[in-house]
Amino acid sequence: MIINKHQIIDNFFVFALIVFSSNASFISSDEIYISLFFLFTLGYAIKKRIFQFSSKQLFSILFLVIFIIGYYYVANSSINIVTWVGWLIKIILAILIVRINKSQFIDNFIKVVCFLTIVSFFGYVLQLLVPDLLFKFNNLFGMDSRGNSNSLFFNFTRVHPMRNSGCMWEPGAFAALLLIALLLLQFYSSEKKSREKIIISLGLLTTISTTGYLLLGLILLFNFLNNYKGRVKVIGLAIFFPVGMYLFYNSQVLSGKISAQLEGIEEEADKASKNPDYIVGVTRFTSVIIDLPTFLERPLLGYGVDIQTTGKNSLYKIYGANVIRSSGLFNLLLVFGVLGLVIYLGLLYRNLQHFSKNHLITIFTTLCILLIIFSNPMEFSPIILILFCVKRSKQNAGTNHFNKKIAQF
């Protein structure tokens, strides 16, 4: 297969988007690298005439941005313009990189994720067998930070020694990246790619992620129901549900972990309440409980992206500033309220409808993304934002085939 320079450039932008969104790479938290990448992307888009808007579109966008920032300035009596600019840069980056890749974005995204997954297998083996080697190697180049072994391709942390973090900051975030790639590959890719499905599925298994395992099972079940019919479907369901329920209730990763997190809500919240200076990494469920009092003060429109500079002593009314929030869904509610969440899901659903006109596919994918952001603070990561602007491949044979299958369901 011949790869031209344009394909290499397109894949580079997708790769860079993931790296700068990883919060694990030694360059992903460096403002200089991020700024240079944004300016390079913007310059390339302008040169290729990709970043083009009519004067009416520019005026509308500018008015909307000023109106939104102005509202939160009035509501909060202050504004952190740097924070708002940072959020706008992430949105613009996602839009530009999707436009640069055009109709091939989905296929290119899947290729890059598969490459990063294969690299992670080698890193994961080293992590299990000789973990100190990773730290020694990265220390030589000054790439070790936050107790993690950070590089462009693999992140090892002593907090999760038996789990694969891949290129992301922790295993759950890597599982989220793989799930997004699997959803695009399974339902929206223009081609059937069995090898890529196997690679991504194996990658998900190495993350030992509760959300990753749950959604992997649901995606496989959803696909099975739409590829088989009649007696085969009935027999498959008769086998899947008892086996699935048994594995769920007897698995430490699934029901065991969920139960433990639910039971630990009061203990974690109590730690944060008694000692606001104590940094405690709360679970998704505890994060919801801690965020709830603040959310209920402004449930409709939230506080805006600069919620931490709204005059409060901390983000939390009760629990202190150092509590690590871990639910992207409640982050979204705090930032833009219920109305913002409705618009967020509506825009996501609307764009996914460009891939497939079948509402069942779109609803299922939207619910999967909702579960992903509930379990990971990725609600406004460029990795998620691409789903709001990516377009369907011109070669839509795979999607049409799936639509025919799902029509039989």
Summary of the structure (lengths in Angstrom):
residues: 409
radius of gyration: 21.8
end to end distance: 37.0
largest distance: 64.0
contacts: 1294
relative contact order: 0.11
helix: 69%
strand: 2%
